Each structure stands twice: as structure tokens, then as C-alpha cells.
Amino acid sequence: MDPCPGRRARTPPRPAVVLASNGAYDGPTTLTASAAPTFDGVAAMAPELTGRTIARVVAGEDEWVAAQVAAGRPEFVARFLPGMYQAAARWSSADRVPGRDARP
């Protein structure tokens, strides 16, 4: 007996089914990649795709906030945005589950 009756009705189809449907699938989808792109990876691919020189430059938080404020963004908004990246760098729910060691 299925411990979760109706589970299959709630489970969206596999990504291959959605992608192969040529837009015919109309329903909830969650498509995920086996690995997320990194900023280094995007910076390496971008010149090939655009034909332009592109470099990844990491700005310090204060430098970034100052540039955002100079461009007209309210300071509280400029300070909020890097916080999301800082939080992601400190903790990722995909890698850390309470009571378990983090995955490498």
C-alpha cells in the first residue's frame, strides 16, 4: 500500500517530459540542473558568446554600496542586496540540514 495516497497525482512530470512537449505541457514545473553556474563559469563563457572581453571583478561591500548610491539607489536598498549573497555564502539549505553534517 502506498504510504502517501495521491502522491503521483501531485508530483509534476519529469523535466524531460516537459521539455519534450514543445510547450504543450501546462502545469507546475520545477526544473533543476545537476550543478549551478558559478560567477567564474559565467565570466569564462561570456566572451565566447558575446565576442567581447569580459572579466569577473569582485568589489568590496563598501565600494559596491557607494557605487549604487552614486547611481541613485537608496542606501538602505543598496545595503540590503549584498545581504542576500552574504547569507547564501554562510548557509545554504541545500547543503545543510539540521542535525546532519554539511555536504562538501
Summary of the structure (lengths in Angstrom):
residues: 104
radius of gyration: 20.7
end to end distance: 36.6
largest distance: 63.3
contacts: 148
relative contact order: 0.06
helix: 46%
strand: 0%
